[in-house]
Amino acid sequence: MVDTERYRCPVCKASFRGANLCPRCGATLDPILRIIAEASALRAKAAQLVQSGHFEEARQAAARAQRYDATETGKNLLLLIQWYLKNTAMDSQTTEI
């Protein structure tokens, strides 16, 4: 579901209304909707990768999702993954000493 307050038509700035065409100017919104859907799929993939322990791949997927469509949820997911990677790297350095 697309947040109608957050996303606007790039031509006339009307809020999305859940359709592929802008209700005000008729511009096609398909490219934007595809980008939003791809970002959402990448966030879901990142979450699955975290659950399976593939944190570097998860970081890459979450970062790419944020580049496509920055969201608060995506930001939090990326921060969590980065925190984990940083702390496991620090733990492995401590263990090696």
Backbone as ProteinMPNN parsed JSONL, in Angstrom:
{"seq_chain_A": "MVDTERYRCPVCKASFRGANLCPRCGATLDPILRIIAEASALRAKAAQLVQSGHFEEARQAAARAQRYDATETGKNLLLLIQWYLKNTAMDSQTTEI", "coords_chain_A": {"N_chain_A": [[0.839, -1.177, 0.0], [0.557, 2.188, -0.824], [1.67, 5.111, 0.698], [-0.33, 7.804, 0.769], [0.172, 10.397, 1.552], [2.884, 10.666, 1.556], [3.931, 10.113, -0.981], [3.981, 11.706, -4.106], [2.713, 12.899, -7.247], [5.131, 13.325, -9.751], [4.812, 15.251, -11.674], [2.579, 17.054, -11.228], [2.344, 17.159, -8.51], [0.227, 16.066, -7.07], [-1.317, 13.999, -4.572], [-0.815, 10.436, -4.45], [-3.37, 8.186, -5.407], [-3.747, 5.508, -5.261], [-3.828, 4.544, -7.816], [-2.601, 3.849, -11.165], [-2.367, 6.016, -12.762], [-2.063, 9.525, -12.503], [-4.613, 11.254, -10.874], [-5.083, 13.916, -11.253], [-3.429, 15.083, -13.359], [-3.008, 13.042, -15.155], [-0.599, 11.771, -15.601], [1.545, 8.937, -15.946], [2.138, 6.73, -13.295], [3.436, 4.408, -13.021], [6.335, 3.85, -13.256], [7.319, 4.956, -10.837], [5.822, 3.56, -8.94], [6.82, 0.994, -9.401], [9.468, 1.28, -8.523], [9.048, 1.812, -5.805], [7.855, -0.617, -5.063], [9.976, -2.384, -5.605], [11.867, -1.495, -3.738], [10.535, -2.158, -1.382], [10.458, -4.952, -1.646], [13.202, -5.471, -1.53], [13.752, -4.694, 1.113], [12.287, -6.662, 2.47], [13.706, -8.913, 1.62], [16.179, -8.336, 2.808], [15.496, -8.55, 5.513], [14.893, -11.286, 5.633], [17.418, -12.305, 5.033], [18.833, -11.463, 7.288], [17.592, -13.042, 9.225], [18.533, -15.503, 8.424], [21.179, -15.277, 8.942], [22.945, -13.998, 7.189], [24.45, -11.377, 7.157], [26.022, -9.388, 5.827], [25.138, -9.512, 3.168], [22.513, -8.832, 3.699], [22.858, -6.219, 4.586], [23.664, -4.987, 2.22], [21.354, -5.3, 0.618], [19.466, -3.863, 2.144], [20.599, -1.304, 2.125], [20.485, -0.719, -0.594], [17.708, -0.685, -0.95], [17.09, 1.566, 0.567], [18.301, 3.524, -0.984], [16.649, 3.468, -3.199], [14.087, 4.044, -2.129], [13.756, 5.794, 0.527], [12.853, 5.015, 3.784], [11.553, 5.178, 7.141], [11.408, 2.719, 8.427], [13.119, 1.22, 6.803], [15.491, 2.597, 7.281], [15.859, 2.02, 10.008], [16.154, -0.774, 9.885], [18.523, -0.982, 8.376], [20.312, 0.329, 10.122], [20.248, -1.447, 12.297], [21.391, -3.758, 11.147], [23.933, -2.773, 10.447], [24.876, -2.139, 13.001], [25.019, -4.711, 14.122], [26.956, -5.906, 12.437], [29.173, -4.274, 12.991], [29.555, -4.761, 15.726], [30.026, -7.524, 15.781], [32.369, -7.606, 14.36], [34.029, -6.22, 16.098], [33.962, -7.97, 18.26], [35.255, -10.197, 17.165], [37.789, -9.171, 16.787], [38.575, -8.727, 19.42], [38.614, -11.321, 20.367], [40.735, -12.376, 18.933], [42.95, -11.252, 20.091]], "CA_chain_A": [[0.0, 0.0, 0.0], [1.34, 3.404, -0.973], [1.312, 6.203, 1.605], [-0.776, 8.899, -0.101], [0.739, 11.673, 1.997], [4.322, 10.672, 1.332], [4.258, 10.05, -2.401], [3.225, 12.652, -4.922], [2.973, 12.879, -8.682], [6.285, 14.179, -10.05], [4.435, 16.29, -12.627], [1.702, 18.093, -10.667], [2.465, 17.066, -7.046], [-0.979, 15.53, -6.43], [-1.111, 12.761, -3.813], [-1.22, 9.199, -5.113], [-4.686, 7.727, -4.993], [-3.812, 4.063, -5.439], [-4.013, 4.226, -9.233], [-1.376, 3.957, -11.952], [-2.362, 7.327, -13.414], [-2.37, 10.635, -11.613], [-5.992, 11.686, -11.1], [-5.136, 15.336, -11.615], [-2.834, 15.431, -14.651], [-2.987, 11.886, -16.038], [0.751, 11.213, -15.761], [1.675, 7.548, -15.506], [2.893, 6.582, -12.051], [4.001, 3.053, -13.02], [7.768, 3.762, -12.895], [7.494, 5.248, -9.408], [5.252, 2.44, -8.191], [7.76, -0.134, -9.519], [10.61, 1.565, -7.65], [8.569, 1.627, -4.431], [7.674, -2.063, -4.865], [11.314, -2.996, -5.575], [12.458, -1.155, -2.439], [9.845, -2.971, -0.378], [10.937, -6.326, -1.808], [14.582, -5.52, -1.037], [13.692, -4.678, 2.584], [11.847, -7.995, 2.895], [14.848, -9.803, 1.396], [17.174, -8.032, 3.841], [15.015, -9.131, 6.772], [15.083, -12.74, 5.526], [18.857, -12.569, 5.112], [19.203, -11.315, 8.7], [17.12, -14.233, 9.934], [19.359, -16.658, 8.069], [22.551, -15.024, 9.365], [23.744, -13.431, 6.097], [24.338, -9.963, 7.498], [26.609, -8.501, 4.819], [24.177, -9.476, 2.055], [21.357, -8.088, 4.201], [23.234, -4.804, 4.586], [23.652, -4.523, 0.833], [19.962, -5.213, 0.174], [18.812, -2.775, 2.876], [21.154, -0.039, 1.63], [19.928, -0.494, -1.933], [16.304, -0.304, -0.749], [17.074, 2.955, 1.032], [18.622, 4.392, -2.133], [15.463, 3.51, -4.057], [12.951, 4.656, -1.43], [14.138, 5.901, 1.935], [11.759, 4.967, 4.752], [11.996, 5.067, 8.525], [11.599, 1.284, 8.671], [14.347, 0.842, 6.11], [16.605, 3.204, 8.018], [16.05, 1.247, 11.236], [16.684, -2.082, 9.495], [19.927, -0.795, 7.997], [21.061, 0.629, 11.349], [20.361, -2.691, 13.064], [22.361, -4.619, 10.461], [25.258, -2.159, 10.605], [25.257, -2.303, 14.403], [25.417, -6.101, 14.301], [28.234, -6.131, 11.75], [30.22, -3.562, 13.73], [29.799, -5.435, 16.998], [30.645, -8.838, 15.564], [33.761, -7.339, 13.956], [34.754, -5.865, 17.323], [34.09, -9.194, 19.046], [36.263, -11.074, 16.577], [39.096, -8.545, 17.051], [38.857, -8.953, 20.822], [38.91, -12.743, 20.503], [42.035, -12.651, 18.328], [44.033, -10.68, 20.909]], "C_chain_A": [[0.886, 1.244, 0.0], [0.794, 4.479, -0.043], [0.944, 7.435, 0.777], [-0.236, 10.252, 0.328], [2.217, 11.787, 1.635], [4.703, 10.752, -0.142], [3.356, 10.975, -3.197], [3.625, 12.509, -6.387], [4.149, 13.801, -8.977], [5.952, 15.33, -11.004], [3.663, 17.424, -11.949], [1.675, 18.117, -9.144], [1.189, 16.629, -6.334], [-0.625, 14.258, -5.666], [-1.513, 11.566, -4.656], [-2.583, 8.797, -4.575], [-4.851, 6.222, -5.197], [-4.036, 3.638, -6.88], [-2.692, 4.402, -9.962], [-1.267, 5.265, -12.712], [-2.713, 8.392, -12.393], [-3.793, 11.11, -11.904], [-6.098, 13.149, -11.549], [-4.63, 15.593, -13.028], [-2.747, 14.267, -15.627], [-1.615, 11.271, -16.273], [0.774, 9.767, -15.269], [2.582, 7.479, -14.282], [3.562, 5.212, -11.959], [5.485, 3.007, -12.667], [8.016, 3.997, -11.4], [6.972, 4.094, -8.565], [6.159, 1.212, -8.254], [8.967, 0.066, -8.595], [10.227, 1.343, -6.187], [8.422, 0.143, -4.122], [9.022, -2.777, -4.778], [11.996, -2.718, -4.228], [11.828, -1.991, -1.328], [10.304, -4.425, -0.442], [12.369, -6.476, -1.295], [14.633, -5.484, 0.486], [13.264, -6.04, 3.128], [12.975, -9.008, 2.735], [15.914, -9.589, 2.466], [16.764, -8.649, 5.175], [15.185, -10.649, 6.763], [16.56, -13.107, 5.647], [19.367, -12.422, 6.541], [18.816, -12.576, 9.456], [17.96, -15.465, 9.619], [20.841, -16.426, 8.349], [23.471, -14.455, 8.3], [23.716, -11.9, 6.193], [24.946, -9.022, 6.464], [25.688, -8.392, 3.606], [22.934, -8.688, 2.463], [21.644, -6.589, 4.193], [23.173, -4.234, 3.178], [22.222, -4.34, 0.319], [19.238, -4.045, 0.847], [19.305, -1.416, 2.389], [20.598, 0.29, 0.243], [18.468, -0.056, -1.841], [16.2, 1.152, -0.32], [17.415, 3.933, -0.089], [17.409, 4.534, -3.051], [14.331, 4.31, -3.415], [13.249, 4.679, 0.062], [12.889, 5.94, 2.822], [12.354, 4.881, 6.153], [12.264, 3.608, 8.885], [12.887, 0.794, 8.026], [15.577, 1.371, 6.805], [16.905, 2.395, 9.279], [16.619, -0.138, 10.948], [18.17, -1.976, 9.159], [20.793, -0.492, 9.223], [21.274, -0.62, 12.197], [21.419, -3.606, 12.457], [23.771, -4.071, 10.629], [25.759, -2.302, 12.031], [25.753, -3.732, 14.637], [26.783, -6.361, 13.667], [29.39, -5.469, 12.497], [30.572, -4.319, 15.011], [30.397, -6.822, 16.826], [32.084, -8.666, 15.109], [34.595, -6.996, 15.181], [34.971, -7.09, 18.187], [35.177, -10.1, 18.494], [37.668, -10.496, 16.778], [39.511, -8.788, 18.499], [39.264, -10.409, 21.057], [40.302, -13.07, 19.981], [43.198, -12.163, 19.187], [44.505, -11.638, 21.949]], "O_chain_A": [[1.857, 1.321, 0.753], [-0.412, 4.723, -0.009], [1.814, 8.043, 0.152], [-0.197, 11.175, -0.486], [2.73, 12.888, 1.434], [5.692, 11.392, -0.499], [2.143, 11.024, -2.994], [4.724, 12.059, -6.713], [4.171, 14.939, -8.508], [6.728, 16.278, -11.125], [4.026, 18.595, -12.067], [1.053, 18.996, -8.549], [1.075, 16.8, -5.121], [0.273, 13.52, -6.073], [-2.428, 11.652, -5.475], [-2.899, 9.047, -3.412], [-5.973, 5.725, -5.295], [-4.396, 2.489, -7.138], [-1.768, 5.028, -9.442], [-0.207, 5.593, -13.247], [-3.559, 8.181, -11.524], [-4.14, 11.343, -13.062], [-7.092, 13.552, -12.153], [-5.311, 16.246, -13.819], [-2.447, 14.471, -16.803], [-1.485, 10.339, -17.067], [0.104, 9.422, -14.296], [3.65, 8.09, -14.245], [4.181, 4.887, -10.946], [5.872, 2.184, -11.836], [8.83, 3.309, -10.784], [7.607, 3.695, -7.589], [6.263, 0.468, -7.278], [9.427, -0.882, -7.96], [10.993, 0.757, -5.423], [8.814, -0.311, -3.048], [9.189, -3.682, -3.96], [12.627, -3.605, -3.652], [12.526, -2.474, -0.436], [10.516, -5.058, 0.593], [12.711, -7.494, -0.694], [15.461, -6.163, 1.093], [13.809, -6.516, 4.124], [13.181, -9.858, 3.6], [16.488, -10.552, 2.973], [17.601, -9.208, 5.885], [15.577, -11.234, 7.773], [16.91, -14.1, 6.287], [20.242, -13.178, 6.963], [19.606, -13.115, 10.231], [18.086, -16.366, 10.449], [21.672, -17.277, 8.032], [24.686, -14.434, 8.5], [23.046, -11.226, 5.41], [24.407, -7.935, 6.253], [25.484, -7.299, 3.077], [22.369, -7.956, 1.65], [20.781, -5.787, 3.836], [22.684, -3.123, 2.972], [21.916, -3.344, -0.336], [18.485, -3.321, 0.196], [18.516, -0.48, 2.256], [20.28, 1.443, -0.049], [18.039, 0.84, -2.568], [15.328, 1.885, -0.786], [16.88, 5.04, -0.137], [17.175, 5.603, -3.614], [13.697, 5.143, -4.064], [13.018, 3.697, 0.768], [12.0, 6.772, 2.642], [13.527, 4.546, 6.317], [13.24, 3.303, 9.571], [13.65, 0.043, 8.634], [16.59, 0.679, 6.908], [18.066, 2.118, 9.583], [17.476, -0.622, 11.688], [18.974, -2.792, 9.61], [21.901, -1.016, 9.337], [22.355, -0.824, 12.749], [22.248, -4.165, 13.176], [24.7, -4.824, 10.92], [26.943, -2.56, 12.249], [26.785, -3.937, 15.276], [27.658, -6.965, 14.287], [30.468, -6.051, 12.615], [31.746, -4.494, 15.335], [31.201, -7.25, 17.654], [32.936, -9.492, 15.435], [35.741, -7.431, 15.293], [36.035, -7.248, 18.784], [35.936, -10.702, 19.253], [38.631, -11.249, 16.924], [40.687, -9.031, 18.77], [40.158, -10.688, 21.856], [40.979, -13.944, 20.523], [44.325, -12.629, 19.015], [45.409, -11.317, 22.72]]}, "name": "protein", "num_of_chains": 1, "seq": "MVDTERYRCPVCKASFRGANLCPRCGATLDPILRIIAEASALRAKAAQLVQSGHFEEARQAAARAQRYDATETGKNLLLLIQWYLKNTAMDSQTTEI"}
